[in-house]
Amino acid sequence: MKMKNLLLLAALALMPLVACNASGTSSNAGDQAAPAAAPAKPDLGFVKKLGVDASKLGTVGDNFDFSAIQEYVPLEDEQVFKLLPMVQNLNEGEVEGGYYLEGARALPGGYTMLLYGVEYGDSGTDLMGIYDKNGNLTDFMQLGNCDEFMTIECNDEMTQGKAQVVKTFMKFSSPNEFSIDKTIMVADWKRPPSEEESLPSNFTKVHWLVQTLNNYDIDGQGRITLVDEKEVKRQGDIDPDFKRWNAIGNLGHLPASDPNRIECLSKMANDLYEQLGRGGYDEDPSYHIQQVVAEYFDSNPQTLLQWIYNNRNKKNLIVEHFEQIFANGWRNKYTLVKAIEQMRNKDAQKYLEELTAQWGPRDAVG
């Protein structure tokens, strides 16, 4: 890829999400003012009704360190489907990986925040769900991997090497306002042979580091808004791959209720296509954009379908990527058919039925 394209992608990676999201920043928070107080402990009655043993689930305090979680509460498949309905859109209704609860916090207005971890072999991710007093999911947010130590290289004795490390802290400044402080770095490490079973903590050289701080609030309807985002610290020559895909990945971490996240993704895709051309765009960016489109469909299918209908007369790449996730088998066509059937706008429903009629393998529906 040419240097000018790398510079473009680097600039996109540094672009604050709220710049694209500014027009919708107050749309969630302005509907209803959130109450000023919350109980000290969350009401986990709706979790216990599902048969989840929440007795050891930790409470998320005002200062929460993802690396200091003491207890993980595993979830069975049916419990996952009840708490995170969007998971049913994945892998033809089967749970892939292991889901577990990491913590809970009471929020104003009877809402509850649950933090989840998901493990896929050697990788993983963290999720956040907001629930009303009846256990209905009111908002959802992908957090990425909040506590990662990924070995890049090491010696045979496993006493020194290089790793990518992620550290994340969440802090509540008020009952309905919080920040996520995330540091991603690549560093050399060392440890004595006697500590082989524990993760290294002695970093001898930091090759590069990026620290970001995102501020959020939760409104009186249990919806999350990204208020602002800023880069706190930058050190070293950042990995080009991180520069390229961090901005796209961050769009995948916007709250499911965000009214502008699809428009932001569409704009980024169009900008990349214009700068790179079809060949350069298809080489890598299209794959990452497609991943985010799939996540948008999983978390809020009706909003994505309605956006496609509302923008049917405008040129964009979202529809192309949306079709690809079914053509490539990333999602089952049956989930799309059911989502279209649930659309309330009959004109939009008819348009989507005709648009998607030939998408995906024919036997996926039957």
Contacts in CASP RR format, 6 or more apart in sequence:
PFRMAT RR
TARGET T0000
AUTHOR 0000-0000-0000
METHOD contacts of the structure
MODEL  1
MKMKNLLLLAALALMPLVACNASGTSSNAGDQAAPAAAPAKPDLGFVKKL
GVDASKLGTVGDNFDFSAIQEYVPLEDEQVFKLLPMVQNLNEGEVEGGYY
LEGARALPGGYTMLLYGVEYGDSGTDLMGIYDKNGNLTDFMQLGNCDEFM
TIECNDEMTQGKAQVVKTFMKFSSPNEFSIDKTIMVADWKRPPSEEESLP
SNFTKVHWLVQTLNNYDIDGQGRITLVDEKEVKRQGDIDPDFKRWNAIGN
LGHLPASDPNRIECLSKMANDLYEQLGRGGYDEDPSYHIQQVVAEYFDSN
PQTLLQWIYNNRNKKNLIVEHFEQIFANGWRNKYTLVKAIEQMRNKDAQK
YLEELTAQWGPRDAVG
1 276 0 8 1.000
1 280 0 8 1.000
1 283 0 8 1.000
1 284 0 8 1.000
5 275 0 8 1.000
5 276 0 8 1.000
5 280 0 8 1.000
6 240 0 8 1.000
6 243 0 8 1.000
6 244 0 8 1.000
8 272 0 8 1.000
8 275 0 8 1.000
8 276 0 8 1.000
9 243 0 8 1.000
9 244 0 8 1.000
9 247 0 8 1.000
9 272 0 8 1.000
9 285 0 8 1.000
10 238 0 8 1.000
10 240 0 8 1.000
10 243 0 8 1.000
10 244 0 8 1.000
12 247 0 8 1.000
12 248 0 8 1.000
12 268 0 8 1.000
12 271 0 8 1.000
12 272 0 8 1.000
13 242 0 8 1.000
13 243 0 8 1.000
13 244 0 8 1.000
13 245 0 8 1.000
13 246 0 8 1.000
13 247 0 8 1.000
14 231 0 8 1.000
14 247 0 8 1.000
15 247 0 8 1.000
16 228 0 8 1.000
16 229 0 8 1.000
16 230 0 8 1.000
17 226 0 8 1.000
17 229 0 8 1.000
17 250 0 8 1.000
17 251 0 8 1.000
17 254 0 8 1.000
17 264 0 8 1.000
18 25 0 8 1.000
18 226 0 8 1.000
18 227 0 8 1.000
18 228 0 8 1.000
18 229 0 8 1.000
20 260 0 8 1.000
20 263 0 8 1.000
20 264 0 8 1.000
20 267 0 8 1.000
20 268 0 8 1.000
21 226 0 8 1.000
21 254 0 8 1.000
21 258 0 8 1.000
21 260 0 8 1.000
21 261 0 8 1.000
21 264 0 8 1.000
23 260 0 8 1.000
24 258 0 8 1.000
24 259 0 8 1.000
24 260 0 8 1.000
25 225 0 8 1.000
25 226 0 8 1.000
25 227 0 8 1.000
26 225 0 8 1.000
27 225 0 8 1.000
27 259 0 8 1.000
28 219 0 8 1.000
28 221 0 8 1.000
28 223 0 8 1.000
28 224 0 8 1.000
28 225 0 8 1.000
28 255 0 8 1.000
28 257 0 8 1.000
28 258 0 8 1.000
28 259 0 8 1.000
29 217 0 8 1.000
29 219 0 8 1.000
29 225 0 8 1.000
30 219 0 8 1.000
31 219 0 8 1.000
31 220 0 8 1.000
31 221 0 8 1.000
32 219 0 8 1.000
32 220 0 8 1.000
32 221 0 8 1.000
33 219 0 8 1.000
33 220 0 8 1.000
34 108 0 8 1.000
34 109 0 8 1.000
34 175 0 8 1.000
34 176 0 8 1.000
34 217 0 8 1.000
34 218 0 8 1.000
34 219 0 8 1.000
34 220 0 8 1.000
35 108 0 8 1.000
35 109 0 8 1.000
35 175 0 8 1.000
35 176 0 8 1.000
35 220 0 8 1.000
36 108 0 8 1.000
36 175 0 8 1.000
37 108 0 8 1.000
37 175 0 8 1.000
38 105 0 8 1.000
38 106 0 8 1.000
38 107 0 8 1.000
38 108 0 8 1.000
38 109 0 8 1.000
38 110 0 8 1.000
38 175 0 8 1.000
38 176 0 8 1.000
39 106 0 8 1.000
39 110 0 8 1.000
40 106 0 8 1.000
41 59 0 8 1.000
41 106 0 8 1.000
42 59 0 8 1.000
42 104 0 8 1.000
42 105 0 8 1.000
42 106 0 8 1.000
42 112 0 8 1.000
42 113 0 8 1.000
43 106 0 8 1.000
43 110 0 8 1.000
43 112 0 8 1.000
43 133 0 8 1.000
44 54 0 8 1.000
44 57 0 8 1.000
44 104 0 8 1.000
44 112 0 8 1.000
46 112 0 8 1.000
46 131 0 8 1.000
46 133 0 8 1.000
46 134 0 8 1.000
46 135 0 8 1.000
47 54 0 8 1.000
47 57 0 8 1.000
47 83 0 8 1.000
47 101 0 8 1.000
47 104 0 8 1.000
47 114 0 8 1.000
48 54 0 8 1.000
50 78 0 8 1.000
50 79 0 8 1.000
50 82 0 8 1.000
50 83 0 8 1.000
51 79 0 8 1.000
52 73 0 8 1.000
52 75 0 8 1.000
52 79 0 8 1.000
52 101 0 8 1.000
53 73 0 8 1.000
54 73 0 8 1.000
54 101 0 8 1.000
54 104 0 8 1.000
56 71 0 8 1.000
56 73 0 8 1.000
57 71 0 8 1.000
57 73 0 8 1.000
57 101 0 8 1.000
57 103 0 8 1.000
57 104 0 8 1.000
58 69 0 8 1.000
58 70 0 8 1.000
58 71 0 8 1.000
58 103 0 8 1.000
58 104 0 8 1.000
59 103 0 8 1.000
59 104 0 8 1.000
59 105 0 8 1.000
60 103 0 8 1.000
60 104 0 8 1.000
60 105 0 8 1.000
60 113 0 8 1.000
60 115 0 8 1.000
60 170 0 8 1.000
61 105 0 8 1.000
61 172 0 8 1.000
62 171 0 8 1.000
62 172 0 8 1.000
63 169 0 8 1.000
63 170 0 8 1.000
63 171 0 8 1.000
63 172 0 8 1.000
64 169 0 8 1.000
64 170 0 8 1.000
64 171 0 8 1.000
65 169 0 8 1.000
66 102 0 8 1.000
66 126 0 8 1.000
66 146 0 8 1.000
66 147 0 8 1.000
66 167 0 8 1.000
66 168 0 8 1.000
66 169 0 8 1.000
66 170 0 8 1.000
67 147 0 8 1.000
67 167 0 8 1.000
67 168 0 8 1.000
69 102 0 8 1.000
69 103 0 8 1.000
69 147 0 8 1.000
72 100 0 8 1.000
72 101 0 8 1.000
72 102 0 8 1.000
72 117 0 8 1.000
73 100 0 8 1.000
73 101 0 8 1.000
74 98 0 8 1.000
74 99 0 8 1.000
74 100 0 8 1.000
75 83 0 8 1.000
75 98 0 8 1.000
75 99 0 8 1.000
75 100 0 8 1.000
75 101 0 8 1.000
77 94 0 8 1.000
77 95 0 8 1.000
80 87 0 8 1.000
80 95 0 8 1.000
80 99 0 8 1.000
81 87 0 8 1.000
81 88 0 8 1.000
81 95 0 8 1.000
83 114 0 8 1.000
83 137 0 8 1.000
84 99 0 8 1.000
84 116 0 8 1.000
84 127 0 8 1.000
84 129 0 8 1.000
84 137 0 8 1.000
84 140 0 8 1.000
85 137 0 8 1.000
86 140 0 8 1.000
86 298 0 8 1.000
86 299 0 8 1.000
87 93 0 8 1.000
87 95 0 8 1.000
87 99 0 8 1.000
87 298 0 8 1.000
88 335 0 8 1.000
89 297 0 8 1.000
89 298 0 8 1.000
89 301 0 8 1.000
89 331 0 8 1.000
89 332 0 8 1.000
89 335 0 8 1.000
90 96 0 8 1.000
90 298 0 8 1.000
90 331 0 8 1.000
92 332 0 8 1.000
92 334 0 8 1.000
93 332 0 8 1.000
96 120 0 8 1.000
97 118 0 8 1.000
97 119 0 8 1.000
97 120 0 8 1.000
97 121 0 8 1.000
98 118 0 8 1.000
98 119 0 8 1.000
98 120 0 8 1.000
99 116 0 8 1.000
99 117 0 8 1.000
99 118 0 8 1.000
100 116 0 8 1.000
100 117 0 8 1.000
100 118 0 8 1.000
100 119 0 8 1.000
101 114 0 8 1.000
101 115 0 8 1.000
101 116 0 8 1.000
101 117 0 8 1.000
102 115 0 8 1.000
102 116 0 8 1.000
102 117 0 8 1.000
102 126 0 8 1.000
103 114 0 8 1.000
103 115 0 8 1.000
104 112 0 8 1.000
104 113 0 8 1.000
104 114 0 8 1.000
104 115 0 8 1.000
105 112 0 8 1.000
105 113 0 8 1.000
105 172 0 8 1.000
106 112 0 8 1.000
107 113 0 8 1.000
107 130 0 8 1.000
107 175 0 8 1.000
107 176 0 8 1.000
107 218 0 8 1.000
107 222 0 8 1.000
108 175 0 8 1.000
108 176 0 8 1.000
108 218 0 8 1.000
108 220 0 8 1.000
109 133 0 8 1.000
109 220 0 8 1.000
110 132 0 8 1.000
110 133 0 8 1.000
111 130 0 8 1.000
111 131 0 8 1.000
111 132 0 8 1.000
111 133 0 8 1.000
111 138 0 8 1.000
111 218 0 8 1.000
111 220 0 8 1.000
111 222 0 8 1.000
112 130 0 8 1.000
112 131 0 8 1.000
112 133 0 8 1.000
112 135 0 8 1.000
113 128 0 8 1.000
113 129 0 8 1.000
113 130 0 8 1.000
113 131 0 8 1.000
113 218 0 8 1.000
114 128 0 8 1.000
114 129 0 8 1.000
114 131 0 8 1.000
115 126 0 8 1.000
115 127 0 8 1.000
115 128 0 8 1.000
115 129 0 8 1.000
116 126 0 8 1.000
116 127 0 8 1.000
116 128 0 8 1.000
116 129 0 8 1.000
117 124 0 8 1.000
117 125 0 8 1.000
117 126 0 8 1.000
117 127 0 8 1.000
118 124 0 8 1.000
118 125 0 8 1.000
118 126 0 8 1.000
118 127 0 8 1.000
122 150 0 8 1.000
123 145 0 8 1.000
124 145 0 8 1.000
124 148 0 8 1.000
125 142 0 8 1.000
125 143 0 8 1.000
125 144 0 8 1.000
125 145 0 8 1.000
126 143 0 8 1.000
126 144 0 8 1.000
126 145 0 8 1.000
126 146 0 8 1.000
126 147 0 8 1.000
126 168 0 8 1.000
127 140 0 8 1.000
127 141 0 8 1.000
127 142 0 8 1.000
127 143 0 8 1.000
128 140 0 8 1.000
128 141 0 8 1.000
128 143 0 8 1.000
128 224 0 8 1.000
129 137 0 8 1.000
129 139 0 8 1.000
129 140 0 8 1.000
129 141 0 8 1.000
130 137 0 8 1.000
130 138 0 8 1.000
130 139 0 8 1.000
130 140 0 8 1.000
130 218 0 8 1.000
130 222 0 8 1.000
130 223 0 8 1.000
130 224 0 8 1.000
131 137 0 8 1.000
131 138 0 8 1.000
132 138 0 8 1.000
132 222 0 8 1.000
138 221 0 8 1.000
138 222 0 8 1.000
138 223 0 8 1.000
138 257 0 8 1.000
139 218 0 8 1.000
139 222 0 8 1.000
139 223 0 8 1.000
139 224 0 8 1.000
139 255 0 8 1.000
139 256 0 8 1.000
139 257 0 8 1.000
140 255 0 8 1.000
140 256 0 8 1.000
140 299 0 8 1.000
141 224 0 8 1.000
141 253 0 8 1.000
141 254 0 8 1.000
141 255 0 8 1.000
141 256 0 8 1.000
142 252 0 8 1.000
142 253 0 8 1.000
142 295 0 8 1.000
142 299 0 8 1.000
143 168 0 8 1.000
143 180 0 8 1.000
143 253 0 8 1.000
144 253 0 8 1.000
145 166 0 8 1.000
146 166 0 8 1.000
146 168 0 8 1.000
146 182 0 8 1.000
147 166 0 8 1.000
147 167 0 8 1.000
147 168 0 8 1.000
148 164 0 8 1.000
148 165 0 8 1.000
148 166 0 8 1.000
149 163 0 8 1.000
149 164 0 8 1.000
149 165 0 8 1.000
149 199 0 8 1.000
149 200 0 8 1.000
150 163 0 8 1.000
150 164 0 8 1.000
150 165 0 8 1.000
151 161 0 8 1.000
151 162 0 8 1.000
151 163 0 8 1.000
152 161 0 8 1.000
152 162 0 8 1.000
152 163 0 8 1.000
152 164 0 8 1.000
152 186 0 8 1.000
153 161 0 8 1.000
153 162 0 8 1.000
154 160 0 8 1.000
154 161 0 8 1.000
154 162 0 8 1.000
155 161 0 8 1.000
157 193 0 8 1.000
158 196 0 8 1.000
159 190 0 8 1.000
159 191 0 8 1.000
159 192 0 8 1.000
159 193 0 8 1.000
159 196 0 8 1.000
160 188 0 8 1.000
160 189 0 8 1.000
160 190 0 8 1.000
160 191 0 8 1.000
160 204 0 8 1.000
161 188 0 8 1.000
161 189 0 8 1.000
161 190 0 8 1.000
162 186 0 8 1.000
162 187 0 8 1.000
162 188 0 8 1.000
162 189 0 8 1.000
162 207 0 8 1.000
163 186 0 8 1.000
163 187 0 8 1.000
163 189 0 8 1.000
163 200 0 8 1.000
164 184 0 8 1.000
164 185 0 8 1.000
164 186 0 8 1.000
165 183 0 8 1.000
165 184 0 8 1.000
165 185 0 8 1.000
165 186 0 8 1.000
165 187 0 8 1.000
165 203 0 8 1.000
166 182 0 8 1.000
166 183 0 8 1.000
166 184 0 8 1.000
167 182 0 8 1.000
167 183 0 8 1.000
168 180 0 8 1.000
168 181 0 8 1.000
168 182 0 8 1.000
168 183 0 8 1.000
169 180 0 8 1.000
169 181 0 8 1.000
169 182 0 8 1.000
170 178 0 8 1.000
170 179 0 8 1.000
170 180 0 8 1.000
170 181 0 8 1.000
171 178 0 8 1.000
171 179 0 8 1.000
171 181 0 8 1.000
172 178 0 8 1.000
173 179 0 8 1.000
176 217 0 8 1.000
176 218 0 8 1.000
176 219 0 8 1.000
176 220 0 8 1.000
177 215 0 8 1.000
177 216 0 8 1.000
177 217 0 8 1.000
177 218 0 8 1.000
177 227 0 8 1.000
178 215 0 8 1.000
178 216 0 8 1.000
178 217 0 8 1.000
178 218 0 8 1.000
179 213 0 8 1.000
179 214 0 8 1.000
179 215 0 8 1.000
179 216 0 8 1.000
180 213 0 8 1.000
180 214 0 8 1.000
180 216 0 8 1.000
181 211 0 8 1.000
181 212 0 8 1.000
181 213 0 8 1.000
181 232 0 8 1.000
182 211 0 8 1.000
182 212 0 8 1.000
182 214 0 8 1.000
183 209 0 8 1.000
183 210 0 8 1.000
183 211 0 8 1.000
183 233 0 8 1.000
184 209 0 8 1.000
184 210 0 8 1.000
184 211 0 8 1.000
184 242 0 8 1.000
185 206 0 8 1.000
185 207 0 8 1.000
185 208 0 8 1.000
185 209 0 8 1.000
185 210 0 8 1.000
185 235 0 8 1.000
186 206 0 8 1.000
186 207 0 8 1.000
186 208 0 8 1.000
186 209 0 8 1.000
186 239 0 8 1.000
187 203 0 8 1.000
187 204 0 8 1.000
187 205 0 8 1.000
187 206 0 8 1.000
187 207 0 8 1.000
187 209 0 8 1.000
188 203 0 8 1.000
188 204 0 8 1.000
188 205 0 8 1.000
188 207 0 8 1.000
189 200 0 8 1.000
189 201 0 8 1.000
189 202 0 8 1.000
189 203 0 8 1.000
189 204 0 8 1.000
190 200 0 8 1.000
190 202 0 8 1.000
190 204 0 8 1.000
191 198 0 8 1.000
191 200 0 8 1.000
191 201 0 8 1.000
191 202 0 8 1.000
206 235 0 8 1.000
206 236 0 8 1.000
207 236 0 8 1.000
207 237 0 8 1.000
208 235 0 8 1.000
208 236 0 8 1.000
208 237 0 8 1.000
208 238 0 8 1.000
208 239 0 8 1.000
208 242 0 8 1.000
209 233 0 8 1.000
209 234 0 8 1.000
209 235 0 8 1.000
209 236 0 8 1.000
210 231 0 8 1.000
210 233 0 8 1.000
210 234 0 8 1.000
210 235 0 8 1.000
210 238 0 8 1.000
210 242 0 8 1.000
210 246 0 8 1.000
211 231 0 8 1.000
211 232 0 8 1.000
211 233 0 8 1.000
211 234 0 8 1.000
212 229 0 8 1.000
212 230 0 8 1.000
212 231 0 8 1.000
212 232 0 8 1.000
213 229 0 8 1.000
213 230 0 8 1.000
213 232 0 8 1.000
214 226 0 8 1.000
214 228 0 8 1.000
214 229 0 8 1.000
215 226 0 8 1.000
215 227 0 8 1.000
215 228 0 8 1.000
215 229 0 8 1.000
216 224 0 8 1.000
216 225 0 8 1.000
216 226 0 8 1.000
216 227 0 8 1.000
216 255 0 8 1.000
217 224 0 8 1.000
217 225 0 8 1.000
217 227 0 8 1.000
218 224 0 8 1.000
218 225 0 8 1.000
219 225 0 8 1.000
223 255 0 8 1.000
223 257 0 8 1.000
224 255 0 8 1.000
224 257 0 8 1.000
225 255 0 8 1.000
225 258 0 8 1.000
226 254 0 8 1.000
226 255 0 8 1.000
226 258 0 8 1.000
244 284 0 8 1.000
244 285 0 8 1.000
245 288 0 8 1.000
247 268 0 8 1.000
248 265 0 8 1.000
248 268 0 8 1.000
248 285 0 8 1.000
248 288 0 8 1.000
248 289 0 8 1.000
248 292 0 8 1.000
249 288 0 8 1.000
249 291 0 8 1.000
249 292 0 8 1.000
251 261 0 8 1.000
251 264 0 8 1.000
251 265 0 8 1.000
251 268 0 8 1.000
251 292 0 8 1.000
252 261 0 8 1.000
252 265 0 8 1.000
252 292 0 8 1.000
252 295 0 8 1.000
252 296 0 8 1.000
254 261 0 8 1.000
254 264 0 8 1.000
255 261 0 8 1.000
256 299 0 8 1.000
256 300 0 8 1.000
257 300 0 8 1.000
261 296 0 8 1.000
262 296 0 8 1.000
262 303 0 8 1.000
262 304 0 8 1.000
262 307 0 8 1.000
262 318 0 8 1.000
263 307 0 8 1.000
265 289 0 8 1.000
265 292 0 8 1.000
265 293 0 8 1.000
265 296 0 8 1.000
265 318 0 8 1.000
266 311 0 8 1.000
266 316 0 8 1.000
266 317 0 8 1.000
266 318 0 8 1.000
268 289 0 8 1.000
269 285 0 8 1.000
269 289 0 8 1.000
269 316 0 8 1.000
269 317 0 8 1.000
269 318 0 8 1.000
269 321 0 8 1.000
270 315 0 8 1.000
270 316 0 8 1.000
270 317 0 8 1.000
272 281 0 8 1.000
272 285 0 8 1.000
272 289 0 8 1.000
273 281 0 8 1.000
273 285 0 8 1.000
273 317 0 8 1.000
276 283 0 8 1.000
276 285 0 8 1.000
286 317 0 8 1.000
286 321 0 8 1.000
289 317 0 8 1.000
289 321 0 8 1.000
290 321 0 8 1.000
290 324 0 8 1.000
290 325 0 8 1.000
290 330 0 8 1.000
293 304 0 8 1.000
293 318 0 8 1.000
293 321 0 8 1.000
293 322 0 8 1.000
293 325 0 8 1.000
294 325 0 8 1.000
294 330 0 8 1.000
294 331 0 8 1.000
296 303 0 8 1.000
296 304 0 8 1.000
297 304 0 8 1.000
297 322 0 8 1.000
297 325 0 8 1.000
297 331 0 8 1.000
297 336 0 8 1.000
297 339 0 8 1.000
298 331 0 8 1.000
301 335 0 8 1.000
301 339 0 8 1.000
302 339 0 8 1.000
302 342 0 8 1.000
302 343 0 8 1.000
304 322 0 8 1.000
305 339 0 8 1.000
305 340 0 8 1.000
305 343 0 8 1.000
305 348 0 8 1.000
305 352 0 8 1.000
306 343 0 8 1.000
306 345 0 8 1.000
306 348 0 8 1.000
307 318 0 8 1.000
308 318 0 8 1.000
308 319 0 8 1.000
308 322 0 8 1.000
308 352 0 8 1.000
308 355 0 8 1.000
309 345 0 8 1.000
309 347 0 8 1.000
309 348 0 8 1.000
309 351 0 8 1.000
309 352 0 8 1.000
311 318 0 8 1.000
312 351 0 8 1.000
319 355 0 8 1.000
323 356 0 8 1.000
323 359 0 8 1.000
323 360 0 8 1.000
324 330 0 8 1.000
325 331 0 8 1.000
326 332 0 8 1.000
326 333 0 8 1.000
326 336 0 8 1.000
326 356 0 8 1.000
326 359 0 8 1.000
326 360 0 8 1.000
326 364 0 8 1.000
327 359 0 8 1.000
327 360 0 8 1.000
329 360 0 8 1.000
329 361 0 8 1.000
332 364 0 8 1.000
333 359 0 8 1.000
333 360 0 8 1.000
333 361 0 8 1.000
333 364 0 8 1.000
333 365 0 8 1.000
334 364 0 8 1.000
334 365 0 8 1.000
334 366 0 8 1.000
336 356 0 8 1.000
336 359 0 8 1.000
337 365 0 8 1.000
340 349 0 8 1.000
340 352 0 8 1.000
340 353 0 8 1.000
340 356 0 8 1.000
341 349 0 8 1.000
343 349 0 8 1.000
343 352 0 8 1.000
END
